[in-house]
Amino acid sequence: MAVLNEQELNEQLAGLEGWELRDGALRKRYSFDDFARALAFTNRVGGAAEAANHHPDLAVGWGYVEVAWVSHDAGGVTERDTQIAARCDELAT
């Protein structure tokens, strides 16, 4: 999959609430009421990542999960990253 150019990325980001391009990756911070809910979300993201064979960087703490997607093999953000970012939003609800 090809790395998205600036216009393509902006179009994709328009449909992704709260996601931003920072440090070369798509990033979002999710907030939860407690650690247990944050951890449960992390596990759901992990299951989706395994199913897609595409794995994010995750930071988990009390009441939050930070997710970062980038296609290292392609050298940047691809459509695969934006698709699984949208899946994360579905898993957060």
TITI-618361 format. One record per atom (N, C-alpha, C, O): residue in one letter; atom name; x negated, y, z; residue number from 1; chain. Coordinates in steps of 0.1 Angstrom, whole numbers, m for minus. Atoms other than C-alpha are relative to their C-alpha. Layout:
BEGIN
{aa = A&at = CA&x = X&y = Y&z = Z&i = NUM&ch = A} $
...
This chain:
BEGIN
{aa = M&at = N&x = m8&y = m12&z = 0&i = 1&ch = A} $
{aa = M&at = CA&x = 0&y = 0&z = 0&i = 1&ch = A} $
{aa = M&at = C&x = m9&y = 12&z = 0&i = 1&ch = A} $
{aa = M&at = O&x = m19&y = 13&z = 7&i = 1&ch = A} $
{aa = A&at = N&x = 8&y = m12&z = 1&i = 2&ch = A} $
{aa = A&at = CA&x = m13&y = 34&z = m9&i = 2&ch = A} $
{aa = A&at = C&x = 3&y = 10&z = 11&i = 2&ch = A} $
{aa = A&at = O&x = 14&y = 11&z = 17&i = 2&ch = A} $
{aa = V&at = N&x = m1&y = m10&z = m10&i = 3&ch = A} $
{aa = V&at = CA&x = m19&y = 62&z = 16&i = 3&ch = A} $
{aa = V&at = C&x = 9&y = 11&z = m6&i = 3&ch = A} $
{aa = V&at = O&x = 8&y = 15&z = m18&i = 3&ch = A} $
{aa = L&at = N&x = m9&y = m10&z = 5&i = 4&ch = A} $
{aa = L&at = CA&x = 9&y = 88&z = 14&i = 4&ch = A} $
{aa = L&at = C&x = m7&y = 14&z = m1&i = 4&ch = A} $
{aa = L&at = O&x = m16&y = 17&z = 7&i = 4&ch = A} $
{aa = N&at = N&x = 6&y = m13&z = 2&i = 5&ch = A} $
{aa = N&at = CA&x = m1&y = 122&z = 0&i = 5&ch = A} $
{aa = N&at = C&x = 8&y = 10&z = 9&i = 5&ch = A} $
{aa = N&at = O&x = 18&y = 6&z = 15&i = 5&ch = A} $
{aa = E&at = N&x = m6&y = m10&z = m9&i = 6&ch = A} $
{aa = E&at = CA&x = 9&y = 154&z = 19&i = 6&ch = A} $
{aa = E&at = C&x = 15&y = 2&z = m3&i = 6&ch = A} $
{aa = E&at = O&x = 23&y = 2&z = 7&i = 6&ch = A} $
{aa = Q&at = N&x = m14&y = m2&z = 4&i = 7&ch = A} $
{aa = Q&at = CA&x = 42&y = 159&z = 0&i = 7&ch = A} $
{aa = Q&at = C&x = 8&y = m13&z = 4&i = 7&ch = A} $
{aa = Q&at = O&x = 19&y = m12&z = 10&i = 7&ch = A} $
{aa = E&at = N&x = m7&y = 12&z = m4&i = 8&ch = A} $
{aa = E&at = CA&x = 52&y = 122&z = 5&i = 8&ch = A} $
{aa = E&at = C&x = 1&y = m1&z = 15&i = 8&ch = A} $
{aa = E&at = O&x = 12&y = m5&z = 20&i = 8&ch = A} $
{aa = L&at = N&x = 0&y = 1&z = m14&i = 9&ch = A} $
{aa = L&at = CA&x = 43&y = 123&z = 41&i = 9&ch = A} $
{aa = L&at = C&x = 10&y = 10&z = 6&i = 9&ch = A} $
{aa = L&at = O&x = 18&y = 6&z = 15&i = 9&ch = A} $
{aa = N&at = N&x = m9&y = m10&z = m5&i = 10&ch = A} $
{aa = N&at = CA&x = 63&y = 155&z = 47&i = 10&ch = A} $
{aa = N&at = C&x = 15&y = m5&z = m2&i = 10&ch = A} $
{aa = N&at = O&x = 23&y = m3&z = 6&i = 10&ch = A} $
{aa = E&at = N&x = m13&y = 5&z = 3&i = 11&ch = A} $
{aa = E&at = CA&x = 93&y = 139&z = 30&i = 11&ch = A} $
{aa = E&at = C&x = 4&y = m11&z = 10&i = 11&ch = A} $
{aa = E&at = O&x = 15&y = m12&z = 15&i = 11&ch = A} $
{aa = Q&at = N&x = m2&y = 11&z = m9&i = 12&ch = A} $
{aa = Q&at = CA&x = 90&y = 108&z = 52&i = 12&ch = A} $
{aa = Q&at = C&x = 2&y = 5&z = 14&i = 12&ch = A} $
{aa = Q&at = O&x = 11&y = 0&z = 21&i = 12&ch = A} $
{aa = L&at = N&x = m1&y = m5&z = m14&i = 13&ch = A} $
{aa = L&at = CA&x = 85&y = 128&z = 84&i = 13&ch = A} $
{aa = L&at = C&x = 14&y = 7&z = 2&i = 13&ch = A} $
{aa = L&at = O&x = 19&y = 8&z = 13&i = 13&ch = A} $
{aa = A&at = N&x = m13&y = m7&z = m1&i = 14&ch = A} $
{aa = A&at = CA&x = 117&y = 148&z = 76&i = 14&ch = A} $
{aa = A&at = C&x = 11&y = m10&z = 5&i = 14&ch = A} $
{aa = A&at = O&x = 21&y = m5&z = 11&i = 14&ch = A} $
{aa = G&at = N&x = m9&y = 10&z = m4&i = 15&ch = A} $
{aa = G&at = CA&x = 136&y = 115&z = 83&i = 15&ch = A} $
{aa = G&at = C&x = m3&y = m7&z = 13&i = 15&ch = A} $
{aa = G&at = O&x = 4&y = m16&z = 17&i = 15&ch = A} $
{aa = L&at = N&x = 5&y = 7&z = m13&i = 16&ch = A} $
{aa = L&at = CA&x = 117&y = 106&z = 115&i = 16&ch = A} $
{aa = L&at = C&x = 0&y = 11&z = 11&i = 16&ch = A} $
{aa = L&at = O&x = m9&y = 19&z = 11&i = 16&ch = A} $
{aa = E&at = N&x = m1&y = m10&z = m11&i = 17&ch = A} $
{aa = E&at = CA&x = 128&y = 126&z = 145&i = 17&ch = A} $
{aa = E&at = C&x = m11&y = m2&z = 11&i = 17&ch = A} $
{aa = E&at = O&x = m12&y = m13&z = 17&i = 17&ch = A} $
{aa = G&at = N&x = 10&y = 0&z = m11&i = 18&ch = A} $
{aa = G&at = CA&x = 100&y = 135&z = 169&i = 18&ch = A} $
{aa = G&at = C&x = m14&y = m6&z = m4&i = 18&ch = A} $
{aa = G&at = O&x = m23&y = m5&z = 4&i = 18&ch = A} $
{aa = W&at = N&x = 13&y = 6&z = 4&i = 19&ch = A} $
{aa = W&at = CA&x = 72&y = 118&z = 149&i = 19&ch = A} $
{aa = W&at = C&x = m8&y = 12&z = m6&i = 19&ch = A} $
{aa = W&at = O&x = m3&y = 21&z = m12&i = 19&ch = A} $
{aa = E&at = N&x = 9&y = m10&z = 5&i = 20&ch = A} $
{aa = E&at = CA&x = 41&y = 139&z = 140&i = 20&ch = A} $
{aa = E&at = C&x = m12&y = m7&z = m5&i = 20&ch = A} $
{aa = E&at = O&x = m16&y = m18&z = 0&i = 20&ch = A} $
{aa = L&at = N&x = 13&y = 4&z = 5&i = 21&ch = A} $
{aa = L&at = CA&x = 9&y = 134&z = 121&i = 21&ch = A} $
{aa = L&at = C&x = m10&y = 7&z = 9&i = 21&ch = A} $
{aa = L&at = O&x = m11&y = 19&z = 9&i = 21&ch = A} $
{aa = R&at = N&x = 10&y = m6&z = m8&i = 22&ch = A} $
{aa = R&at = CA&x = m19&y = 139&z = 146&i = 22&ch = A} $
{aa = R&at = C&x = m12&y = m10&z = 1&i = 22&ch = A} $
{aa = R&at = O&x = m10&y = m22&z = 3&i = 22&ch = A} $
{aa = D&at = N&x = 12&y = 8&z = 0&i = 23&ch = A} $
{aa = D&at = CA&x = m55&y = 126&z = 145&i = 23&ch = A} $
{aa = D&at = C&x = 1&y = m11&z = m10&i = 23&ch = A} $
{aa = D&at = O&x = m4&y = m22&z = m7&i = 23&ch = A} $
{aa = G&at = N&x = 0&y = 10&z = 10&i = 24&ch = A} $
{aa = G&at = CA&x = m48&y = 107&z = 113&i = 24&ch = A} $
{aa = G&at = C&x = 10&y = m11&z = 1&i = 24&ch = A} $
{aa = G&at = O&x = 10&y = m21&z = m6&i = 24&ch = A} $
{aa = A&at = N&x = m10&y = 10&z = m2&i = 25&ch = A} $
{aa = A&at = CA&x = m19&y = 87&z = 126&i = 25&ch = A} $
{aa = A&at = C&x = 14&y = 6&z = 3&i = 25&ch = A} $
{aa = A&at = O&x = 15&y = 17&z = 7&i = 25&ch = A} $
{aa = L&at = N&x = m14&y = m4&z = m5&i = 26&ch = A} $
{aa = L&at = CA&x = 19&y = 89&z = 131&i = 26&ch = A} $
{aa = L&at = C&x = 1&y = m3&z = 14&i = 26&ch = A} $
{aa = L&at = O&x = m2&y = m13&z = 19&i = 26&ch = A} $
{aa = R&at = N&x = 0&y = 1&z = m14&i = 27&ch = A} $
{aa = R&at = CA&x = 25&y = 95&z = 167&i = 27&ch = A} $
{aa = R&at = C&x = 13&y = 5&z = 6&i = 27&ch = A} $
{aa = R&at = O&x = 19&y = 15&z = 1&i = 27&ch = A} $
{aa = K&at = N&x = m12&y = m5&z = m7&i = 28&ch = A} $
{aa = K&at = CA&x = 55&y = 98&z = 191&i = 28&ch = A} $
{aa = K&at = C&x = m1&y = m5&z = 14&i = 28&ch = A} $
{aa = K&at = O&x = m6&y = m16&z = 17&i = 28&ch = A} $
{aa = R&at = N&x = m1&y = 3&z = m14&i = 29&ch = A} $
{aa = R&at = CA&x = 60&y = 98&z = 228&i = 29&ch = A} $
{aa = R&at = C&x = 15&y = m2&z = 4&i = 29&ch = A} $
{aa = R&at = O&x = 23&y = 7&z = 2&i = 29&ch = A} $
{aa = Y&at = N&x = m13&y = 3&z = m5&i = 30&ch = A} $
{aa = Y&at = CA&x = 91&y = 81&z = 242&i = 30&ch = A} $
{aa = Y&at = C&x = 1&y = 1&z = 15&i = 30&ch = A} $
{aa = Y&at = O&x = m9&y = m2&z = 22&i = 30&ch = A} $
{aa = S&at = N&x = m1&y = m2&z = m14&i = 31&ch = A} $
{aa = S&at = CA&x = 104&y = 89&z = 276&i = 31&ch = A} $
{aa = S&at = C&x = 11&y = m10&z = 5&i = 31&ch = A} $
{aa = S&at = O&x = 21&y = m12&z = m2&i = 31&ch = A} $
{aa = F&at = N&x = m9&y = 10&z = m6&i = 32&ch = A} $
{aa = F&at = CA&x = 122&y = 64&z = 299&i = 32&ch = A} $
{aa = F&at = C&x = 2&y = 4&z = 15&i = 32&ch = A} $
{aa = F&at = O&x = m6&y = 11&z = 21&i = 32&ch = A} $
{aa = D&at = N&x = m3&y = m3&z = m14&i = 33&ch = A} $
{aa = D&at = CA&x = 137&y = 65&z = 334&i = 33&ch = A} $
{aa = D&at = C&x = m9&y = m6&z = 10&i = 33&ch = A} $
{aa = D&at = O&x = m10&y = m1&z = 21&i = 33&ch = A} $
{aa = D&at = N&x = 10&y = 7&z = m9&i = 34&ch = A} $
{aa = D&at = CA&x = 111&y = 42&z = 349&i = 34&ch = A} $
{aa = D&at = C&x = m9&y = m9&z = m8&i = 34&ch = A} $
{aa = D&at = O&x = m9&y = m10&z = m20&i = 34&ch = A} $
{aa = F&at = N&x = 10&y = 8&z = 6&i = 35&ch = A} $
{aa = F&at = CA&x = 82&y = 19&z = 342&i = 35&ch = A} $
{aa = F&at = C&x = 6&y = m12&z = m6&i = 35&ch = A} $
{aa = F&at = O&x = 2&y = m16&z = m17&i = 35&ch = A} $
{aa = A&at = N&x = m6&y = 12&z = 5&i = 36&ch = A} $
{aa = A&at = CA&x = 104&y = m12&z = 337&i = 36&ch = A} $
{aa = A&at = C&x = 6&y = 2&z = m14&i = 36&ch = A} $
{aa = A&at = O&x = 4&y = m6&z = m23&i = 36&ch = A} $
{aa = R&at = N&x = m6&y = m3&z = 13&i = 37&ch = A} $
{aa = R&at = CA&x = 123&y = 4&z = 308&i = 37&ch = A} $
{aa = R&at = C&x = m11&y = 3&z = m10&i = 37&ch = A} $
{aa = R&at = O&x = m10&y = m1&z = m22&i = 37&ch = A} $
{aa = A&at = N&x = 11&y = m3&z = 9&i = 38&ch = A} $
{aa = A&at = CA&x = 90&y = 17&z = 293&i = 38&ch = A} $
{aa = A&at = C&x = m7&y = m13&z = m5&i = 38&ch = A} $
{aa = A&at = O&x = m10&y = m15&z = m16&i = 38&ch = A} $
{aa = L&at = N&x = 7&y = 13&z = 3&i = 39&ch = A} $
{aa = L&at = CA&x = 75&y = m18&z = 295&i = 39&ch = A} $
{aa = L&at = C&x = 9&y = m8&z = m9&i = 39&ch = A} $
{aa = L&at = O&x = 4&y = m15&z = m18&i = 39&ch = A} $
{aa = A&at = N&x = m9&y = 8&z = 8&i = 40&ch = A} $
{aa = A&at = CA&x = 106&y = m34&z = 280&i = 40&ch = A} $
{aa = A&at = C&x = 0&y = 5&z = m14&i = 40&ch = A} $
{aa = A&at = O&x = 0&y = m3&z = m24&i = 40&ch = A} $
{aa = F&at = N&x = 1&y = m6&z = 14&i = 41&ch = A} $
{aa = F&at = CA&x = 104&y = m10&z = 250&i = 41&ch = A} $
{aa = F&at = C&x = m13&y = m4&z = m6&i = 41&ch = A} $
{aa = F&at = O&x = m13&y = m8&z = m18&i = 41&ch = A} $
{aa = T&at = N&x = 13&y = 4&z = 6&i = 42&ch = A} $
{aa = T&at = CA&x = 67&y = m18&z = 246&i = 42&ch = A} $
{aa = T&at = C&x = 1&y = m14&z = m5&i = 42&ch = A} $
{aa = T&at = O&x = m5&y = m17&z = m15&i = 42&ch = A} $
{aa = N&at = N&x = m2&y = 14&z = 5&i = 43&ch = A} $
{aa = N&at = CA&x = 76&y = m55&z = 244&i = 43&ch = A} $
{aa = N&at = C&x = 8&y = m1&z = m12&i = 43&ch = A} $
{aa = N&at = O&x = 5&y = m9&z = m21&i = 43&ch = A} $
{aa = R&at = N&x = m8&y = 0&z = 12&i = 44&ch = A} $
{aa = R&at = CA&x = 103&y = m48&z = 218&i = 44&ch = A} $
{aa = R&at = C&x = m9&y = 5&z = m12&i = 44&ch = A} $
{aa = R&at = O&x = m8&y = m1&z = m23&i = 44&ch = A} $
{aa = V&at = N&x = 8&y = m5&z = 11&i = 45&ch = A} $
{aa = V&at = CA&x = 78&y = m28&z = 197&i = 45&ch = A} $
{aa = V&at = C&x = m11&y = m11&z = m3&i = 45&ch = A} $
{aa = V&at = O&x = m14&y = m13&z = m15&i = 45&ch = A} $
{aa = G&at = N&x = 10&y = 11&z = 2&i = 46&ch = A} $
{aa = G&at = CA&x = 52&y = m56&z = 202&i = 46&ch = A} $
{aa = G&at = C&x = 6&y = m11&z = m9&i = 46&ch = A} $
{aa = G&at = O&x = m1&y = m16&z = m18&i = 46&ch = A} $
{aa = G&at = N&x = m6&y = 10&z = 8&i = 47&ch = A} $
{aa = G&at = CA&x = 77&y = m81&z = 188&i = 47&ch = A} $
{aa = G&at = C&x = 2&y = 4&z = m15&i = 47&ch = A} $
{aa = G&at = O&x = 0&y = m4&z = m24&i = 47&ch = A} $
{aa = A&at = N&x = m2&y = m5&z = 13&i = 48&ch = A} $
{aa = A&at = CA&x = 85&y = m59&z = 158&i = 48&ch = A} $
{aa = A&at = C&x = m14&y = 0&z = m7&i = 48&ch = A} $
{aa = A&at = O&x = m15&y = m3&z = m19&i = 48&ch = A} $
{aa = A&at = N&x = 14&y = m1&z = 6&i = 49&ch = A} $
{aa = A&at = CA&x = 47&y = m54&z = 152&i = 49&ch = A} $
{aa = A&at = C&x = m5&y = m14&z = m4&i = 49&ch = A} $
{aa = A&at = O&x = m10&y = m15&z = m15&i = 49&ch = A} $
{aa = E&at = N&x = 5&y = 13&z = 3&i = 50&ch = A} $
{aa = E&at = CA&x = 40&y = m91&z = 153&i = 50&ch = A} $
{aa = E&at = C&x = 8&y = m5&z = m12&i = 50&ch = A} $
{aa = E&at = O&x = 2&y = m11&z = m21&i = 50&ch = A} $
{aa = A&at = N&x = m8&y = 4&z = 11&i = 51&ch = A} $
{aa = A&at = CA&x = 69&y = m98&z = 129&i = 51&ch = A} $
{aa = A&at = C&x = m5&y = 7&z = m13&i = 51&ch = A} $
{aa = A&at = O&x = m4&y = 0&z = m24&i = 51&ch = A} $
{aa = A&at = N&x = 5&y = m7&z = 12&i = 52&ch = A} $
{aa = A&at = CA&x = 55&y = m72&z = 105&i = 52&ch = A} $
{aa = A&at = C&x = m15&y = m2&z = m3&i = 52&ch = A} $
{aa = A&at = O&x = m20&y = 3&z = m13&i = 52&ch = A} $
{aa = N&at = N&x = 14&y = 2&z = 0&i = 53&ch = A} $
{aa = N&at = CA&x = 19&y = m82&z = 111&i = 53&ch = A} $
{aa = N&at = C&x = m7&y = 14&z = m2&i = 53&ch = A} $
{aa = N&at = O&x = m16&y = 15&z = m11&i = 53&ch = A} $
{aa = H&at = N&x = 5&y = m14&z = 1&i = 54&ch = A} $
{aa = H&at = CA&x = 12&y = m45&z = 116&i = 54&ch = A} $
{aa = H&at = C&x = 1&y = 5&z = 15&i = 54&ch = A} $
{aa = H&at = O&x = 11&y = 5&z = 20&i = 54&ch = A} $
{aa = H&at = N&x = 0&y = m3&z = m15&i = 55&ch = A} $
{aa = H&at = CA&x = 1&y = m33&z = 151&i = 55&ch = A} $
{aa = H&at = C&x = m4&y = 14&z = 3&i = 55&ch = A} $
{aa = H&at = O&x = m14&y = 19&z = m3&i = 55&ch = A} $
{aa = P&at = N&x = 2&y = m14&z = m4&i = 56&ch = A} $
{aa = P&at = CA&x = 2&y = 1&z = 167&i = 56&ch = A} $
{aa = P&at = C&x = m10&y = 1&z = 12&i = 56&ch = A} $
{aa = P&at = O&x = m14&y = m9&z = 18&i = 56&ch = A} $
{aa = D&at = N&x = 7&y = m3&z = m13&i = 57&ch = A} $
{aa = D&at = CA&x = m19&y = 17&z = 194&i = 57&ch = A} $
{aa = D&at = C&x = 11&y = 4&z = 9&i = 57&ch = A} $
{aa = D&at = O&x = 20&y = 12&z = 5&i = 57&ch = A} $
{aa = L&at = N&x = m10&y = m3&z = m10&i = 58&ch = A} $
{aa = L&at = CA&x = 2&y = 19&z = 225&i = 58&ch = A} $
{aa = L&at = C&x = m6&y = 5&z = 13&i = 58&ch = A} $
{aa = L&at = O&x = m17&y = 0&z = 17&i = 58&ch = A} $
{aa = A&at = N&x = 4&y = m5&z = m13&i = 59&ch = A} $
{aa = A&at = CA&x = m2&y = 39&z = 257&i = 59&ch = A} $
{aa = A&at = C&x = 13&y = m1&z = 9&i = 59&ch = A} $
{aa = A&at = O&x = 23&y = 5&z = 5&i = 59&ch = A} $
{aa = V&at = N&x = m12&y = 2&z = m8&i = 60&ch = A} $
{aa = V&at = CA&x = 22&y = 29&z = 285&i = 60&ch = A} $
{aa = V&at = C&x = m3&y = 5&z = 14&i = 60&ch = A} $
{aa = V&at = O&x = m14&y = 3&z = 20&i = 60&ch = A} $
{aa = G&at = N&x = 2&y = m5&z = m13&i = 61&ch = A} $
{aa = G&at = CA&x = 27&y = 46&z = 318&i = 61&ch = A} $
{aa = G&at = C&x = 14&y = 1&z = 7&i = 61&ch = A} $
{aa = G&at = O&x = 24&y = m3&z = 1&i = 61&ch = A} $
{aa = W&at = N&x = m13&y = m1&z = m6&i = 62&ch = A} $
{aa = W&at = CA&x = 55&y = 54&z = 343&i = 62&ch = A} $
{aa = W&at = C&x = 9&y = 9&z = m8&i = 62&ch = A} $
{aa = W&at = O&x = 7&y = 21&z = m9&i = 62&ch = A} $
{aa = G&at = N&x = m10&y = m8&z = 7&i = 63&ch = A} $
{aa = G&at = CA&x = 84&y = 65&z = 322&i = 63&ch = A} $
{aa = G&at = C&x = m3&y = 4&z = m14&i = 63&ch = A} $
{aa = G&at = O&x = 4&y = 13&z = m19&i = 63&ch = A} $
{aa = Y&at = N&x = 3&y = m4&z = 14&i = 64&ch = A} $
{aa = Y&at = CA&x = 67&y = 68&z = 289&i = 64&ch = A} $
{aa = Y&at = C&x = m8&y = m11&z = m8&i = 64&ch = A} $
{aa = Y&at = O&x = m14&y = m19&z = m2&i = 64&ch = A} $
{aa = V&at = N&x = 8&y = 8&z = 9&i = 65&ch = A} $
{aa = V&at = CA&x = 53&y = 50&z = 259&i = 65&ch = A} $
{aa = V&at = C&x = m4&y = 9&z = m11&i = 65&ch = A} $
{aa = V&at = O&x = 4&y = 16&z = m18&i = 65&ch = A} $
{aa = E&at = N&x = 5&y = m8&z = 11&i = 66&ch = A} $
{aa = E&at = CA&x = 31&y = 67&z = 233&i = 66&ch = A} $
{aa = E&at = C&x = m4&y = m11&z = m11&i = 66&ch = A} $
{aa = E&at = O&x = m11&y = m20&z = m8&i = 66&ch = A} $
{aa = V&at = N&x = 1&y = 9&z = 11&i = 67&ch = A} $
{aa = V&at = CA&x = 31&y = 49&z = 199&i = 67&ch = A} $
{aa = V&at = C&x = m8&y = 7&z = m11&i = 67&ch = A} $
{aa = V&at = O&x = m5&y = 19&z = m14&i = 67&ch = A} $
{aa = A&at = N&x = 7&y = m5&z = 11&i = 68&ch = A} $
{aa = A&at = CA&x = 6&y = 55&z = 171&i = 68&ch = A} $
{aa = A&at = C&x = m1&y = m10&z = m11&i = 68&ch = A} $
{aa = A&at = O&x = m6&y = m22&z = m9&i = 68&ch = A} $
{aa = W&at = N&x = 1&y = 9&z = 12&i = 69&ch = A} $
{aa = W&at = CA&x = 8&y = 39&z = 136&i = 69&ch = A} $
{aa = W&at = C&x = m9&y = 6&z = m10&i = 69&ch = A} $
{aa = W&at = O&x = m8&y = 18&z = m14&i = 69&ch = A} $
{aa = V&at = N&x = 8&y = m3&z = 11&i = 70&ch = A} $
{aa = V&at = CA&x = m18&y = 40&z = 109&i = 70&ch = A} $
{aa = V&at = C&x = m5&y = m13&z = m7&i = 70&ch = A} $
{aa = V&at = O&x = m7&y = m23&z = 0&i = 70&ch = A} $
{aa = S&at = N&x = 4&y = 11&z = 7&i = 71&ch = A} $
{aa = S&at = CA&x = m28&y = 16&z = 82&i = 71&ch = A} $
{aa = S&at = C&x = m15&y = 1&z = m2&i = 71&ch = A} $
{aa = S&at = O&x = m20&y = 7&z = m12&i = 71&ch = A} $
{aa = H&at = N&x = 14&y = m1&z = 0&i = 72&ch = A} $
{aa = H&at = CA&x = m65&y = 12&z = 89&i = 72&ch = A} $
{aa = H&at = C&x = m6&y = m6&z = m13&i = 72&ch = A} $
{aa = H&at = O&x = m15&y = m1&z = m19&i = 72&ch = A} $
{aa = D&at = N&x = 4&y = 7&z = 12&i = 73&ch = A} $
{aa = D&at = CA&x = m69&y = m12&z = 59&i = 73&ch = A} $
{aa = D&at = C&x = 1&y = 9&z = m13&i = 73&ch = A} $
{aa = D&at = O&x = m6&y = 8&z = m22&i = 73&ch = A} $
{aa = A&at = N&x = m3&y = m9&z = 12&i = 74&ch = A} $
{aa = A&at = CA&x = m55&y = 15&z = 35&i = 74&ch = A} $
{aa = A&at = C&x = m8&y = 14&z = 2&i = 74&ch = A} $
{aa = A&at = O&x = m10&y = 21&z = m7&i = 74&ch = A} $
{aa = G&at = N&x = 7&y = m13&z = m2&i = 75&ch = A} $
{aa = G&at = CA&x = m74&y = 44&z = 52&i = 75&ch = A} $
{aa = G&at = C&x = 9&y = 12&z = 4&i = 75&ch = A} $
{aa = G&at = O&x = 5&y = 23&z = 2&i = 75&ch = A} $
{aa = G&at = N&x = m9&y = m11&z = m4&i = 76&ch = A} $
{aa = G&at = CA&x = m44&y = 64&z = 64&i = 76&ch = A} $
{aa = G&at = C&x = 14&y = m5&z = 2&i = 76&ch = A} $
{aa = G&at = O&x = 17&y = m17&z = 4&i = 76&ch = A} $
{aa = V&at = N&x = m14&y = 3&z = m2&i = 77&ch = A} $
{aa = V&at = CA&x = m7&y = 66&z = 68&i = 77&ch = A} $
{aa = V&at = C&x = 7&y = m4&z = m13&i = 77&ch = A} $
{aa = V&at = O&x = 5&y = 2&z = m23&i = 77&ch = A} $
{aa = T&at = N&x = m7&y = 6&z = 12&i = 78&ch = A} $
{aa = T&at = CA&x = 14&y = 45&z = 44&i = 78&ch = A} $
{aa = T&at = C&x = 15&y = m1&z = 3&i = 78&ch = A} $
{aa = T&at = O&x = 19&y = 2&z = 14&i = 78&ch = A} $
{aa = E&at = N&x = m15&y = 2&z = m2&i = 79&ch = A} $
{aa = E&at = CA&x = 51&y = 39&z = 38&i = 79&ch = A} $
{aa = E&at = C&x = 3&y = m11&z = 10&i = 79&ch = A} $
{aa = E&at = O&x = 13&y = m11&z = 17&i = 79&ch = A} $
{aa = R&at = N&x = m2&y = 10&z = m11&i = 80&ch = A} $
{aa = R&at = CA&x = 47&y = 8&z = 60&i = 80&ch = A} $
{aa = R&at = C&x = 0&y = 6&z = 14&i = 80&ch = A} $
{aa = R&at = O&x = 8&y = 1&z = 22&i = 80&ch = A} $
{aa = D&at = N&x = 1&y = m7&z = m13&i = 81&ch = A} $
{aa = D&at = CA&x = 38&y = 31&z = 89&i = 81&ch = A} $
{aa = D&at = C&x = 13&y = 7&z = 3&i = 81&ch = A} $
{aa = D&at = O&x = 19&y = 7&z = 14&i = 81&ch = A} $
{aa = T&at = N&x = m13&y = m8&z = m2&i = 82&ch = A} $
{aa = T&at = CA&x = 69&y = 53&z = 84&i = 82&ch = A} $
{aa = T&at = C&x = 11&y = m9&z = 1&i = 82&ch = A} $
{aa = T&at = O&x = 21&y = m6&z = 9&i = 82&ch = A} $
{aa = Q&at = N&x = m11&y = 9&z = m1&i = 83&ch = A} $
{aa = Q&at = CA&x = 91&y = 23&z = 80&i = 83&ch = A} $
{aa = Q&at = C&x = 1&y = m6&z = 14&i = 83&ch = A} $
{aa = Q&at = O&x = 11&y = m7&z = 21&i = 83&ch = A} $
{aa = I&at = N&x = 0&y = 6&z = m14&i = 84&ch = A} $
{aa = I&at = CA&x = 80&y = 7&z = 113&i = 84&ch = A} $
{aa = I&at = C&x = 1&y = 11&z = 11&i = 84&ch = A} $
{aa = I&at = O&x = 6&y = 8&z = 22&i = 84&ch = A} $
{aa = A&at = N&x = m3&y = m11&z = m9&i = 85&ch = A} $
{aa = A&at = CA&x = 81&y = 41&z = 130&i = 85&ch = A} $
{aa = A&at = C&x = 15&y = 2&z = 1&i = 85&ch = A} $
{aa = A&at = O&x = 20&y = 3&z = 13&i = 85&ch = A} $
{aa = A&at = N&x = m15&y = 0&z = m1&i = 86&ch = A} $
{aa = A&at = CA&x = 118&y = 42&z = 121&i = 86&ch = A} $
{aa = A&at = C&x = 6&y = m12&z = 8&i = 86&ch = A} $
{aa = A&at = O&x = 15&y = m10&z = 15&i = 86&ch = A} $
{aa = R&at = N&x = m5&y = 12&z = m7&i = 87&ch = A} $
{aa = R&at = CA&x = 122&y = 7&z = 135&i = 87&ch = A} $
{aa = R&at = C&x = m2&y = 2&z = 15&i = 87&ch = A} $
{aa = R&at = O&x = 6&y = m2&z = 23&i = 87&ch = A} $
{aa = C&at = N&x = 2&y = m3&z = m14&i = 88&ch = A} $
{aa = C&at = CA&x = 107&y = 19&z = 168&i = 88&ch = A} $
{aa = C&at = C&x = 11&y = 9&z = 6&i = 88&ch = A} $
{aa = C&at = O&x = 15&y = 7&z = 17&i = 88&ch = A} $
{aa = D&at = N&x = m12&y = m9&z = m4&i = 89&ch = A} $
{aa = D&at = CA&x = 134&y = 46&z = 170&i = 89&ch = A} $
{aa = D&at = C&x = 12&y = m9&z = 2&i = 89&ch = A} $
{aa = D&at = O&x = 19&y = m6&z = 12&i = 89&ch = A} $
{aa = E&at = N&x = m12&y = 9&z = m2&i = 90&ch = A} $
{aa = E&at = CA&x = 160&y = 19&z = 166&i = 90&ch = A} $
{aa = E&at = C&x = m2&y = m8&z = 13&i = 90&ch = A} $
{aa = E&at = O&x = 8&y = m10&z = 20&i = 90&ch = A} $
{aa = L&at = N&x = 3&y = 8&z = m12&i = 91&ch = A} $
{aa = L&at = CA&x = 143&y = m2&z = 193&i = 91&ch = A} $
{aa = L&at = C&x = 1&y = 8&z = 13&i = 91&ch = A} $
{aa = L&at = O&x = 3&y = 2&z = 24&i = 91&ch = A} $
{aa = A&at = N&x = 0&y = m9&z = m12&i = 92&ch = A} $
{aa = A&at = CA&x = 143&y = 28&z = 217&i = 92&ch = A} $
{aa = A&at = C&x = 15&y = 2&z = 5&i = 92&ch = A} $
{aa = A&at = O&x = 17&y = 6&z = 17&i = 92&ch = A} $
{aa = T&at = N&x = m14&y = m3&z = m4&i = 93&ch = A} $
{aa = T&at = CA&x = 182&y = 30&z = 218&i = 93&ch = A} $
{aa = T&at = C&x = 6&y = m12&z = 6&i = 93&ch = A} $
{aa = T&at = O&x = 18&y = m12&z = 10&i = 93&ch = A} $
